[in-house]
């Protein structure tokens, strides 16, 4: 007999919510208590190539947006799921170092602008520096990503090149 995951009076533990996806299977989703926790889970899942863990960070609302370096703007949960499925399909591991975080937040929304230093292994190892903006919203199921916008940046030659500049 399956154990009922609910606690007394049918309440679910705060760290686990149940969610039904298109294939009608019920999955447990983590509850991220801070936007930083959600962002850490996103980068951990990306570096481990864990598609389900990566998508557990995203909001299940349709108003989600993802822009990959050099790619088009992807809008909607199904399209965002598909682009990440394609990216992670080859099984390559990505090493990611996050730096130069600039954050802004309110009680319900957080914006994190970071530099991602990416490196891949394999027959053709590659490295890149990416400027990424991650936006999270706080809802009934904790903090969830609603936007990931990543753009390539020129290689940084030294610490003096990493200081913020006003362009316009």
Backbone as a printed PyTorch tensor [residue, N CA C, xyz], in Angstrom:
tensor([[[  0.8410,  -1.1690,   0.0000],
         [  0.0000,   0.0000,   0.0000],
         [  0.8930,   1.2400,   0.0000]],

        [[  0.5800,   2.2120,  -0.8400],
         [  1.3650,   3.4430,  -0.9390],
         [  1.1240,   4.3180,   0.2820]],

        [[  2.2000,   4.9200,   0.7540],
         [  2.1150,   5.8090,   1.9050],
         [  1.5870,   7.1640,   1.4620]],

        [[  0.6580,   7.7190,   2.2230],
         [  0.0970,   9.0310,   1.9230],
         [  1.1120,  10.0980,   2.3150]],

        [[  1.5790,  10.9480,   1.3450],
         [  2.6020,  11.9400,   1.6540],
         [  2.0800,  13.1260,   2.4470]],

        [[  0.7750,  13.1880,   2.6690],
         [  0.2400,  14.3220,   3.4010],
         [  0.3920,  14.0980,   4.8890]],

        [[  0.4740,  15.1740,   5.6150],
         [  0.6160,  15.1090,   7.0630],
         [ -0.7400,  15.1230,   7.7270]],

        [[ -0.7700,  15.5000,   9.0040],
         [ -2.0270,  15.5730,   9.7280],
         [ -3.0040,  16.5000,   9.0180]],

        [[ -4.2330,  16.1670,   9.0420],
         [ -5.3200,  16.9430,   8.4220],
         [ -5.1230,  17.1130,   6.9190]],

        [[ -4.3580,  16.2080,   6.2930],
         [ -4.2020,  16.2390,   4.8400],
         [ -3.2750,  17.3210,   4.3240]],

        [[ -2.4900,  17.9660,   5.1990],
         [ -1.5740,  19.0200,   4.7620],
         [ -0.2750,  18.4260,   4.2620]],

        [[  0.2350,  18.9590,   3.1670],
         [  1.4980,  18.5090,   2.6100],
         [  2.6420,  19.1940,   3.3430]],

        [[  3.7760,  18.4970,   3.4780],
         [  4.9290,  19.1600,   4.0820],
         [  5.3190,  20.3680,   3.2470]],

        [[  5.8680,  21.4320,   3.8490],
         [  6.1570,  22.6640,   3.1170],
         [  7.2140,  22.5140,   2.0360]],

        [[  8.0420,  21.4900,   2.0800],
         [  9.1090,  21.3330,   1.0910],
         [  8.6600,  20.5650,  -0.1400]],

        [[  7.4170,  20.1560,  -0.2060],
         [  6.9860,  19.3440,  -1.3330],
         [  5.5970,  19.7410,  -1.7880]],

        [[  5.4770,  20.1160,  -3.0320],
         [  4.1760,  20.3580,  -3.6430],
         [  3.9810,  19.3430,  -4.7420]],

        [[  2.7640,  19.0200,  -5.0490],
         [  2.4680,  18.0660,  -6.1060],
         [  1.9850,  18.8460,  -7.3180]],

        [[  2.3950,  18.4000,  -8.4770],
         [  2.0530,  19.1060,  -9.6930],
         [  1.7430,  18.0920, -10.7840]],

        [[  0.6960,  18.3360, -11.5390],
         [  0.3530,  17.4450, -12.6350],
         [  0.8130,  18.0720, -13.9420]],

        [[  1.5880,  17.3230, -14.7180],
         [  2.0820,  17.7890, -16.0190],
         [  1.2360,  17.1690, -17.1260]],

        [[  1.5690,  17.4890, -18.3570],
         [  0.7980,  17.0410, -19.5150],
         [  0.6080,  15.5370, -19.5780]],

        [[  1.5570,  14.7500, -19.0620],
         [  1.4280,  13.2990, -19.1760],
         [  0.6460,  12.7020, -18.0090]],

        [[  0.0100,  13.5650, -17.2020],
         [ -0.8470,  13.1650, -16.0900],
         [ -0.1210,  12.4010, -14.9940]],

        [[  1.1900,  12.4530, -14.9500],
         [  1.9040,  11.8670, -13.8250],
         [  2.0690,  12.9480, -12.7710]],

        [[  2.0090,  12.5690, -11.5450],
         [  2.1340,  13.5340, -10.4710],
         [  3.5760,  13.5250,  -9.9800]],

        [[  4.1940,  14.6850, -10.0030],
         [  5.5860,  14.8240,  -9.6020],
         [  5.6650,  15.7300,  -8.3850]],

        [[  6.6640,  15.5250,  -7.5850],
         [  6.9060,  16.3860,  -6.4440],
         [  7.8000,  17.5290,  -6.8850]],

        [[  7.4460,  18.7540,  -6.5310],
         [  8.2430,  19.9290,  -6.8830],
         [  8.7880,  20.5530,  -5.6120]],

        [[ 10.0450,  20.9240,  -5.6200],
         [ 10.6020,  21.5860,  -4.4400],
         [  9.9930,  22.9690,  -4.2510]],

        [[  9.9880,  23.4310,  -3.0470],
         [  9.5680,  24.7900,  -2.7340],
         [ 10.8330,  25.5750,  -2.4140]],

        [[ 11.1250,  26.5860,  -3.2090],
         [ 12.3020,  27.4140,  -2.9890],
         [ 11.8860,  28.5970,  -2.1260]],

        [[ 12.5090,  28.7350,  -0.9730],
         [ 12.0990,  29.7710,  -0.0230],
         [ 12.7290,  31.1260,  -0.3220]],

        [[ 13.7360,  31.1580,  -1.1930],
         [ 14.3370,  32.4270,  -1.6220],
         [ 14.6390,  32.3370,  -3.1150]],

        [[ 14.7690,  33.4920,  -3.7310],
         [ 15.1490,  33.5170,  -5.1460],
         [ 16.5690,  32.9860,  -5.3270]],

        [[ 17.4540,  33.2610,  -4.3680],
         [ 18.8250,  32.7340,  -4.4500],
         [ 18.8320,  31.2080,  -4.4190]],

        [[ 17.9630,  30.6220,  -3.6210],
         [ 17.8500,  29.1600,  -3.5630],
         [ 17.3680,  28.6070,  -4.9040]],

        [[ 16.4000,  29.2700,  -5.5170],
         [ 15.9000,  28.8410,  -6.8230],
         [ 16.9950,  28.9660,  -7.8820]],

        [[ 17.7460,  30.0720,  -7.8400],
         [ 18.8150,  30.2650,  -8.8150],
         [ 19.9180,  29.2160,  -8.6540]],

        [[ 20.2690,  28.9070,  -7.4120],
         [ 21.2860,  27.8770,  -7.1690],
         [ 20.8160,  26.5270,  -7.7090]],

        [[ 19.5340,  26.2050,  -7.5150],
         [ 18.9860,  24.9470,  -8.0310],
         [ 19.0110,  24.9300,  -9.5590]],

        [[ 18.7310,  26.0660, -10.1870],
         [ 18.7600,  26.1760, -11.6480],
         [ 20.1600,  25.8660, -12.1780]],

        [[ 21.1830,  26.5190, -11.6120],
         [ 22.5440,  26.3070, -12.1010],
         [ 23.0660,  24.9150, -11.7500]],

        [[ 22.6690,  24.3790, -10.6060],
         [ 23.0620,  23.0070, -10.2510],
         [ 22.4660,  22.0170, -11.2610]],

        [[ 21.1780,  22.1660, -11.5690],
         [ 20.5240,  21.2710, -12.5250],
         [ 21.1420,  21.4110, -13.9170]],

        [[ 21.4540,  22.6370, -14.3160],
         [ 22.0660,  22.8570, -15.6230],
         [ 23.4390,  22.2000, -15.6890]],

        [[ 24.2430,  22.3590, -14.6520],
         [ 25.5850,  21.7710, -14.6720],
         [ 25.5450,  20.2490, -14.6000]],

        [[ 24.4990,  19.6910, -13.9980],
         [ 24.3560,  18.2350, -13.9190],
         [ 23.5930,  17.6510, -15.1050]],

        [[ 23.0690,  18.5180, -15.9690],
         [ 22.2980,  18.0440, -17.1150],
         [ 20.9780,  17.4250, -16.7080]],

        [[ 20.4130,  17.8600, -15.5920],
         [ 19.1810,  17.2900, -15.0420],
         [ 17.9740,  18.1050, -15.5100]],

        [[ 17.3610,  17.6530, -16.5880],
         [ 16.2470,  18.3730, -17.2020],
         [ 15.0830,  18.5720, -16.2370]],

        [[ 14.6650,  17.5210, -15.5370],
         [ 13.5060,  17.6370, -14.6370],
         [ 13.7840,  18.5930, -13.4920]],

        [[ 14.9850,  18.5320, -12.9140],
         [ 15.3300,  19.4540, -11.8280],
         [ 15.3900,  20.8890, -12.3400]],

        [[ 15.8920,  21.0790, -13.5520],
         [ 15.9580,  22.4080, -14.1370],
         [ 14.5520,  22.9640, -14.3480]],

        [[ 13.6540,  22.1480, -14.8910],
         [ 12.2990,  22.6160, -15.1370],
         [ 11.5010,  22.8090, -13.8460]],

        [[ 11.9020,  22.1430, -12.7640],
         [ 11.2270,  22.3320, -11.4770],
         [ 11.4500,  23.7370, -10.9300]],

        [[ 12.4810,  24.4280, -11.4190],
         [ 12.7510,  25.7970, -10.9910],
         [ 11.8190,  26.7750, -11.6960]],

        [[ 11.3950,  26.4320, -12.9070],
         [ 10.5720,  27.3390, -13.7150],
         [  9.1340,  27.3960, -13.2010]],

        [[  8.5250,  28.5590, -13.3540],
         [  7.1050,  28.7220, -13.0750],
         [  6.3190,  27.8670, -14.0520]],

        [[  5.1940,  27.3740, -13.6250],
         [  4.3370,  26.5980, -14.5210],
         [  3.3280,  27.4720, -15.2470]],

        [[  3.4400,  28.7730, -15.0880],
         [  2.5710,  29.7050, -15.7980],
         [  3.0310,  29.7990, -17.2540]],

        [[  2.1430,  30.2170, -18.1260],
         [  2.4950,  30.3430, -19.5470],
         [  3.3230,  31.5810, -19.8410]],

        [[  3.3350,  32.5530, -18.9480],
         [  4.0600,  33.7950, -19.1800],
         [  5.5220,  33.6710, -18.7550]],

        [[  6.2300,  32.6960, -19.3120],
         [  7.6540,  32.5400, -19.0640],
         [  8.4000,  32.8020, -20.3640]],

        [[  9.6380,  33.3100, -20.2320],
         [ 10.4240,  33.6910, -21.4080],
         [ 11.8570,  33.2060, -21.2200]],

        [[ 12.4440,  32.7110, -22.3130],
         [ 13.8260,  32.2690, -22.2870],
         [ 14.5030,  32.7240, -23.5770]],

        [[ 15.6680,  33.3420, -23.4330],
         [ 16.4710,  33.7320, -24.5910],
         [ 17.8570,  33.1360, -24.3840]],

        [[ 18.2400,  32.2570, -25.2840],
         [ 19.5760,  31.6520, -25.2500],
         [ 20.5160,  32.4880, -26.1060]],

        [[ 21.8300,  32.4460, -25.8320],
         [ 22.7770,  33.2520, -26.6070],
         [ 22.6170,  33.0430, -28.1130]],

        [[ 22.3810,  34.1270, -28.8160],
         [ 22.2360,  34.0680, -30.2630],
         [ 20.9330,  33.4640, -30.7510]],

        [[ 20.0290,  33.1400, -29.8400],
         [ 18.7780,  32.4910, -30.2260],
         [ 17.5970,  33.4300, -30.1680]],

        [[ 16.4520,  32.9410, -30.6240],
         [ 15.2410,  33.7560, -30.6010],
         [ 14.6410,  33.8000, -29.1940]],

        [[ 13.6960,  34.6900, -29.0100],
         [ 12.9480,  34.7670, -27.7580],
         [ 11.9430,  33.6250, -27.7400]],

        [[ 12.0080,  32.7890, -26.7040],
         [ 11.1080,  31.6460, -26.5550],
         [ 10.0750,  32.0190, -25.4890]],

        [[  8.7970,  31.9400, -25.8310],
         [  7.7250,  32.3400, -24.9220],
         [  6.7900,  31.1580, -24.7020]],

        [[  6.4160,  30.9450, -23.4510],
         [  5.4720,  29.8840, -23.1100],
         [  6.1800,  28.6760, -22.5250]],

        [[  5.5290,  28.0290, -21.5800],
         [  6.1510,  26.9270, -20.8560],
         [  6.5180,  25.7540, -21.7580]],

        [[  5.6450,  25.3640, -22.6740],
         [  5.9450,  24.2220, -23.5460],
         [  7.1740,  24.5090, -24.4070]],

        [[  7.2710,  25.7150, -24.9450],
         [  8.4170,  26.0790, -25.7840],
         [  9.6980,  26.1640, -24.9640]],

        [[  9.6000,  26.6900, -23.7430],
         [ 10.7720,  26.7700, -22.8690],
         [ 11.2380,  25.3690, -22.4950]],

        [[ 10.3020,  24.4770, -22.1730],
         [ 10.6580,  23.0830, -21.8650],
         [ 11.3860,  22.4490, -23.0600]],

        [[ 10.8860,  22.6820, -24.2540],
         [ 11.4670,  22.0670, -25.4470],
         [ 12.8810,  22.5720, -25.7120]],

        [[ 13.1270,  23.8800, -25.5480],
         [ 14.4680,  24.3880, -25.8180],
         [ 15.4700,  23.8260, -24.8150]],

        [[ 15.0710,  23.7090, -23.5400],
         [ 15.9790,  23.1170, -22.5520],
         [ 16.1700,  21.6300, -22.7920]],

        [[ 15.1250,  20.9420, -23.2350],
         [ 15.2610,  19.5180, -23.5570],
         [ 16.2940,  19.3440, -24.6560]],

        [[ 16.2330,  20.1890, -25.6860],
         [ 17.1950,  20.1110, -26.7820],
         [ 18.6130,  20.4270, -26.3110]],

        [[ 18.7650,  21.4380, -25.4940],
         [ 20.0890,  21.8350, -25.0020],
         [ 20.7270,  20.7200, -24.1840]],

        [[ 19.9290,  20.0610, -23.3480],
         [ 20.4660,  19.0360, -22.4600],
         [ 20.4770,  17.6340, -23.0770]],

        [[ 19.9450,  17.4880, -24.2920],
         [ 19.7920,  16.1660, -24.9080],
         [ 21.1130,  15.4540, -25.1740]],

        [[ 22.1630,  16.1820, -25.4690],
         [ 23.4300,  15.5060, -25.8050],
         [ 24.1540,  14.9600, -24.5770]],

        [[ 23.6800,  15.2920, -23.3880],
         [ 24.2630,  14.7400, -22.1680],
         [ 25.5780,  15.3590, -21.7510]],

        [[ 26.0310,  16.4010, -22.4520],
         [ 27.3030,  17.0460, -22.0990],
         [ 27.1720,  17.7520, -20.7560]],

        [[ 28.2100,  17.6490, -19.9650],
         [ 28.2630,  18.3600, -18.6900],
         [ 28.7880,  19.7660, -18.9340]],

        [[ 28.2090,  20.7200, -18.2380],
         [ 28.6290,  22.1100, -18.3560],
         [ 29.1250,  22.5680, -16.9930]],

        [[ 30.3380,  23.0590, -16.9440],
         [ 30.8350,  23.6780, -15.7120],
         [ 30.4440,  25.1490, -15.7620]],

        [[ 29.8610,  25.6480, -14.6760],
         [ 29.3670,  27.0190, -14.6440],
         [ 29.9010,  27.7140, -13.3970]],

        [[ 30.5450,  28.8400, -13.6060],
         [ 30.9630,  29.7080, -12.5080],
         [ 30.1820,  31.0050, -12.6340]],

        [[ 29.4990,  31.3760, -11.5700],
         [ 28.6920,  32.5940, -11.5550],
         [ 29.4590,  33.6780, -10.8170]],

        [[ 29.4740,  34.8810, -11.4020],
         [ 30.1740,  35.9930, -10.7550],
         [ 29.4820,  37.3100, -11.0790]],

        [[ 29.9730,  38.3690, -10.4750],
         [ 29.5290,  39.7350, -10.7370],
         [ 28.0100,  39.8910, -10.6270]],

        [[ 27.4270,  39.3040,  -9.5980],
         [ 25.9740,  39.3730,  -9.4190],
         [ 25.5420,  40.7880,  -9.0490]],

        [[ 24.5130,  41.2350,  -9.7260],
         [ 23.8280,  42.4770,  -9.3850],
         [ 22.3710,  42.0800,  -9.2000]],

        [[ 21.8280,  42.3260,  -8.0150],
         [ 20.4700,  41.8630,  -7.7290],
         [ 19.5800,  43.0160,  -7.2930]],

        [[ 18.3110,  42.8370,  -7.5410],
         [ 17.2870,  43.7720,  -7.0940],
         [ 16.0560,  42.9390,  -6.7840]],

        [[ 15.4080,  43.2340,  -5.6670],
         [ 14.2430,  42.4180,  -5.3350],
         [ 13.2170,  43.2000,  -4.5330]],

        [[ 12.0110,  42.6890,  -4.5980],
         [ 10.9040,  43.1530,  -3.7690],
         [ 10.3810,  41.9150,  -3.0480]],

        [[  9.2910,  42.0580,  -2.3540],
         [  8.7260,  40.9110,  -1.6390],
         [  8.2370,  39.8240,  -2.5970]],

        [[  7.9160,  40.1950,  -3.8320],
         [  7.3040,  39.2370,  -4.7570],
         [  8.1070,  38.9660,  -6.0240]],

        [[  9.1630,  39.7420,  -6.2820],
         [  9.9260,  39.5400,  -7.5060],
         [ 11.4010,  39.8310,  -7.2420]],

        [[ 12.2640,  39.0780,  -7.9180],
         [ 13.7040,  39.2960,  -7.8030],
         [ 14.3360,  39.2130,  -9.1880]],

        [[ 15.2950,  40.1060,  -9.4320],
         [ 16.0370,  40.1100, -10.6860],
         [ 17.5120,  39.9370, -10.3420]],

        [[ 18.1420,  38.9660, -10.9720],
         [ 19.5660,  38.7050, -10.7720],
         [ 20.2640,  38.8210, -12.1170]],

        [[ 21.2190,  39.7310, -12.2080],
         [ 22.0550,  39.8650, -13.4090],
         [ 23.4290,  39.3320, -13.0360]],

        [[ 23.8900,  38.3330, -13.7630],
         [ 25.1450,  37.6610, -13.4300],
         [ 25.9860,  37.4520, -14.6830]],

        [[ 27.2440,  37.1590, -14.4650],
         [ 28.0880,  36.6520, -15.5380],
         [ 28.2320,  35.1540, -15.3170]],

        [[ 27.9890,  34.3920, -16.3620],
         [ 28.1660,  32.9370, -16.3360],
         [ 29.4430,  32.6230, -17.1120]],

        [[ 30.3590,  31.9390, -16.4920],
         [ 31.5470,  31.4520, -17.1970],
         [ 31.2950,  29.9730, -17.4440]],

        [[ 31.0600,  29.6140, -18.7000],
         [ 30.6960,  28.2480, -19.0680],
         [ 31.8890,  27.5260, -19.6790]],

        [[ 32.0000,  26.2490, -19.3700],
         [ 33.0310,  25.4070, -19.9800],
         [ 32.4480,  24.0210, -20.1860]],

        [[ 32.6840,  23.4570, -21.3540],
         [ 32.2300,  22.0950, -21.6420],
         [ 33.4400,  21.2220, -21.9240]],

        [[ 33.2820,  19.9380, -21.6500],
         [ 34.3120,  18.9520, -21.9680],
         [ 33.8840,  18.2150, -23.2250]],

        [[ 34.6520,  17.2420, -23.6000],
         [ 34.2890,  16.4280, -24.7550],
         [ 35.2650,  16.5960, -25.8770]],

        [[ 34.8980,  16.0940, -27.0620],
         [ 35.8070,  16.1340, -28.2050],
         [ 36.1840,  17.5550, -28.6200]],

        [[ 35.2650,  18.5000, -28.4460],
         [ 35.5610,  19.8990, -28.7750],
         [ 35.2170,  20.7650, -27.5610]],

        [[ 36.1250,  20.8420, -26.5750],
         [ 35.8500,  21.6590, -25.3900],
         [ 35.6400,  23.1210, -25.7740]],

        [[ 34.7050,  23.7460, -25.0950],
         [ 34.4120,  25.1510, -25.3810],
         [ 34.2770,  25.9250, -24.0830]],

        [[ 34.5710,  27.2130, -24.1390],
         [ 34.3340,  28.1140, -23.0180],
         [ 33.6460,  29.3590, -23.5520]],

        [[ 32.8990,  30.0030, -22.6870],
         [ 32.2160,  31.2360, -23.0650],
         [ 31.8620,  32.0040, -21.8070]],

        [[ 31.8000,  33.3140, -21.9490],
         [ 31.2870,  34.1660, -20.8880],
         [ 29.9540,  34.7070, -21.3570]],

        [[ 28.9510,  34.5360, -20.5180],
         [ 27.5790,  34.8990, -20.8530],
         [ 27.0620,  35.8830, -19.8090]],

        [[ 26.4080,  36.9480, -20.2650],
         [ 25.6870,  37.8410, -19.3600],
         [ 24.2670,  37.3030, -19.2760]],

        [[ 23.8150,  37.0130, -18.0660],
         [ 22.4730,  36.4360, -17.8970],
         [ 21.6500,  37.2580, -16.9250]],

        [[ 20.3940,  37.3880, -17.2450],
         [ 19.4220,  37.9940, -16.3530],
         [ 18.4050,  36.9230, -16.0210]],

        [[ 18.2260,  36.6780, -14.7300],
         [ 17.2430,  35.7090, -14.2460],
         [ 16.2160,  36.4530, -13.4170]],

        [[ 14.9440,  36.2610, -13.7270],
         [ 13.8710,  36.9060, -12.9710],
         [ 13.0380,  35.8170, -12.3210]],

        [[ 12.7500,  36.0190, -11.0380],
         [ 11.9820,  35.0610, -10.2460],
         [ 10.7780,  35.7730,  -9.6460]],

        [[  9.6710,  35.0490,  -9.5360],
         [  8.5000,  35.5750,  -8.8440],
         [  8.1480,  34.6400,  -7.6960]],

        [[  7.5900,  35.2320,  -6.6730],
         [  7.1870,  34.4700,  -5.4950],
         [  5.7030,  34.1810,  -5.5840]],

        [[  5.3560,  32.9130,  -5.4520],
         [  3.9650,  32.5080,  -5.5030],
         [  3.6610,  31.5080,  -4.4040]],

        [[  2.5230,  30.8760,  -4.5070],
         [  2.0830,  29.9050,  -3.5030],
         [  3.0460,  28.7310,  -3.3930]],

        [[  3.7630,  28.4210,  -4.4720],
         [  4.7070,  27.2990,  -4.4500],
         [  6.1590,  27.7730,  -4.3350]],

        [[  6.3790,  28.9210,  -3.7080],
         [  7.7230,  29.4380,  -3.5020],
         [  8.1890,  30.2890,  -4.6640]],

        [[  9.4980,  30.4840,  -4.7520],
         [ 10.0980,  31.3000,  -5.8100],
         [ 10.2990,  30.4550,  -7.0610]],

        [[  9.9190,  31.0120,  -8.2180],
         [ 10.0430,  30.3210,  -9.5000],
         [ 10.6040,  31.2750, -10.5490]],

        [[ 11.3740,  30.7120, -11.4580],
         [ 11.9450,  31.4780, -12.5590],
         [ 10.8680,  31.7650, -13.5960]],

        [[ 10.8400,  33.0070, -14.0720],
         [  9.9260,  33.3720, -15.1580],
         [ 10.6850,  33.8860, -16.3750]],

        [[ 11.9860,  34.1980, -16.1990],
         [ 12.7790,  34.6870, -17.3200],
         [ 14.2400,  34.2970, -17.1230]],

        [[ 14.8200,  33.7800, -18.1870],
         [ 16.2730,  33.5770, -18.2700],
         [ 16.6800,  34.1500, -19.6140]],

        [[ 17.4730,  35.2190, -19.5790],
         [ 17.9320,  35.8720, -20.8060],
         [ 19.4470,  35.8580, -20.7820]],

        [[ 20.0410,  35.1710, -21.7350],
         [ 21.4970,  35.0050, -21.7700],
         [ 22.0460,  35.5310, -23.0930]],

        [[ 23.1070,  36.3290, -22.9850],
         [ 23.7500,  36.9090, -24.1670],
         [ 25.2610,  36.7710, -24.0470]],

        [[ 25.9350,  36.4840, -25.1630],
         [ 27.3980,  36.3820, -25.1060],
         [ 28.0160,  37.7510, -24.8530]],

        [[ 29.1440,  37.7440, -24.1570],
         [ 29.8970,  38.9780, -23.9350],
         [ 31.3370,  38.7370, -24.3590]],

        [[ 32.0530,  39.7950, -24.7160],
         [ 33.4710,  39.6270, -25.0660],
         [ 34.2380,  39.0930, -23.8660]],

        [[ 35.3090,  38.3900, -24.1290],
         [ 36.1470,  37.8800, -23.0520],
         [ 36.6900,  39.0370, -22.2240]],

        [[ 36.6950,  38.8610, -20.9290],
         [ 37.2050,  39.8810, -20.0170],
         [ 38.7060,  39.6730, -19.8820]],

        [[ 39.4810,  40.7100, -20.1600],
         [ 40.9370,  40.5530, -20.1370],
         [ 41.5290,  40.8310, -18.7650]],

        [[ 40.8310,  41.5220, -17.9090],
         [ 41.3660,  41.8190, -16.5890],
         [ 40.3010,  42.4050, -15.6950]],

        [[ 40.6100,  42.5960, -14.4120],
         [ 39.6130,  43.0930, -13.4750],
         [ 39.0820,  44.4720, -13.8450]],

        [[ 39.9180,  45.2950, -14.4570],
         [ 39.4470,  46.6300, -14.8140],
         [ 38.3560,  46.5840, -15.8800]],

        [[ 38.3100,  45.5280, -16.6900],
         [ 37.2890,  45.4110, -17.7220],
         [ 35.9400,  44.9550, -17.1680]],

        [[ 35.8950,  44.4830, -15.9180],
         [ 34.6510,  43.9210, -15.3800],
         [ 33.8380,  44.9500, -14.6150]],

        [[ 34.2970,  46.1980, -14.5610],
         [ 33.5340,  47.2200, -13.8420],
         [ 32.3520,  47.6600, -14.6860]],

        [[ 31.2210,  47.9250, -14.0330],
         [ 30.0340,  48.3600, -14.7880],
         [ 30.2950,  49.6920, -15.4970]],

        [[ 29.7090,  49.8400, -16.6530],
         [ 29.8240,  51.0670, -17.4260],
         [ 28.4330,  51.5020, -17.8740]],

        [[ 28.2160,  52.7780, -17.9640],
         [ 26.9610,  53.3150, -18.4650],
         [ 27.1240,  53.4870, -19.9740]],

        [[ 26.2570,  52.8040, -20.7230],
         [ 26.3650,  52.8700, -22.1860],
         [ 25.4410,  53.9130, -22.7880]],

        [[ 24.2800,  54.1030, -22.1900],
         [ 23.3310,  55.0910, -22.7140],
         [ 22.4110,  55.5540, -21.6350]]])
